């Protein structure tokens, strides 16, 4: 099949940013046969194979393709919200070359046959890599653990109950203990459902003024504290799915300092938005966990800079008009994010809040490492999953242009600076910005 | 005419509550005596007279087929009067406490009480309140000494020794009294013991029991002389301790492929009752390397040996 395969490409005079090697240099990068041949200063056009396309990059950034550790895709069961095909189009347009889909589908991805279905369906319809996380408990009911060994063997990259927290500590303990034997990663939403109650946004003055019930930060820290105790007891491998507040970062910091196998994600929404964005009941800013205060956002960004927060994920959650065009308390939570994650993250870079390499590490190298996936690097021999970023191009998020089936973006009409201009998956260009 | 065993071994304890506390010499003494009963049990005339006049009560608070029937047969073959009491018909069902039951039984002057109880330590508690000898037929997840002894006899008869053998005990170690008694006995007798199980079925601290711990069968069975499988209770199969029967069997069930990790002449044991297709494949359970049926035969012989050796130490013996 290589006869029909893409031609080798030399990206010349690019700013090569490879977080897996702490590399940020101006140089050239050569890909051929679906893998990265080399990335260094001065490959030049002399030493490349015959028939190589030479792309003059004029200092644009080349980075590993993004690995989005948390995106909801509606298959099976909710194809009207998103399919593997539409999600992968959105991902490609956002520079995401690997999407980790969540198991809270219908039916849930909780048995090896469903994992197999997802992988085959994604292979046949998606233009980026898609790997599923499998449910941690059967039917996402929080009671009985799933077949972690067989699911992992089938291709599940981690285990989670999606946006549901497991309230039973014994279930969590046994799952962590059992998963350890398979070196399986458990990803857990840390929110105590009883403390959430009927809360719909961050608890505090702003919620009080809007007359909305709040979700206290303690809902998150209580569950995270419990989980950390369980990790200490079991020595399992644990990832907090979505941390939002400064208090949680203290808990996380202590756990990491103690040498526990604990890592954490923050969503792009919590790193770039805060509760004030809810404004006058804007439901596109209703996410779960809720957007927190500006101090929390700043703390998250600072933690990202220190490597305390390991991963930035999109928390892509397509909701159609019917579920969003409702009074705030009744609207579904969730925002799409595959296409805007990188550009929203570049805001932090342009503002001087974090370094570009730090942003890219949290969006590619770290998630790939945690999930045991081959991407997230520009090392020779790695799959040619990479993106070209124009750091300075201005653009406006136009919902009509978004590839996702749903348009519930909190960056609706937002002005952005910088974006992916070319996305390459396994050596093939799957997206170009014109 | 009856031929009495030649061994004059006396177990100088009042009770047999566990393997803990027994010496290598005492275990060997019991195995030697058991060996003689194996031969006697294969004769037409099996009746002995050494327990004539003695009263043996089998008090089972937990249902049992093979242990209870083999204790009954053992007692009868030695000439004792054997009475079976099961909890379904006893006053325990009417709310009587364990201690009151002990006092009641004591008034009947039994010589030997064989007890199984679902709570760890319950047999020892009973023994402390009774004047007769007490044999532990299994207490909770604590000890099951006669099972370990019959396993040892089975191993010794087939391998000629216990010392130096590598024994892999696989499965639900956490809830198993059989595992605990076997680990102790095999260590006392100089075998190398491995336990193989998912982490959810291993008790915390097991690595300090003098065993090597493996989480996978390939590693755990590698070079083993004996593969001892344990029963997985039904209520523990579906999501609480392991996800499902199919996953458990896939990773920890003994089939021909996994048995091949052990030595070519490795032998397979199981205390019963087996869950075929859960912890063991039928082909292995019924195969040439299986000692499972022989274990049952050894059960009667070893229980006769225990009754005989304990009774030799009874007052006015």
Interface residues (C-beta under 8 A of the other chain):
Chain A: X137 X138 X143 X144 X145 X146 X147 X148 X149 X150 X174 X177 X178 X180 X181 X234
Chain B: X198 X199 X200 X215 X216 X238 X239 X240 X241 X242 X243 X244 X246 X247 X250 X251
